[in-house]
Amino acid sequence: MIGNAPVRPIRWRRRKEARPSEILAAALDNFIERGYAATKLDDVAKRAGITKGTLYLYFPNKEELFKAVVREALGARIAGIAGPLTAMPAPRLIETIVTNIRNLAASPAGAIPKLLLGEAGNFPEIARFYHDEVVRRGLKAVRAALRRGVKTGEFRDIDIDHVCYCVVAPLLLGLLWKQTIERYADRELDLAALARAHVDVLLNGLLRKIVSS
């Protein structure tokens, strides 16, 4: 008994510390499968293997749970690349932006933009949060990267505020295509090939010296 006493508290702490991530994973699955409106905290708790009361210890309501899911799945991803983008050579930074969007499309979190498009009209508060937490921060990082390319002379003098949308839009469209239309299309959309083609078009449109694909 005495020799085993320390073991149970350690295992309990590990389980307790793991709970937020387990809840967020369960919530992401539920939001993707059911949408924001139809997701119930009871179902999230059951999927996470906890009681609803335990879930409330970490997240007071569904809106805060959703915000935590977005921060975990997308906010952290943006934060991880925002800094490095401004220090990369121009061709590399474009490839990095495109690759990250492609990787997002291949992950469960890739369904979040589709979810927002469907729910934004009925839940403006989560749409506003998503804009501030993901869209605004993402565009700010791309804008800074483009500005650096122009400053170093690698890029032509461009309309940075609008070109930043051109950088991300085709890949986001590909992401939405994968989540909606692809099941009815004649063939699967190759996101890697789309990314390569997009990088080729971007670099040959942005760089002062035309590069070969």
Secondary structure, DSSP 8 states (H G I E B T S, - for coil): -TTTTTHHHHHHHHHHHHHHHHHHHHHHHHHHHHHHHH--HHHHHHHHTS-HHHHHHH-SSHHHHHHHHHIIIIIHHHHHHHHHHTTS-HHHHHHHHHHHHHHHHTSGGGGHHHHHHHHTTT-HHHHHHHIIIIIHHHHHHHHHHHHHHHHHTSB-S--HHHHHHHHHHHHHHHHHHHHTTGGGSSS---HHHHHHHHHHHHHHHHBSS----
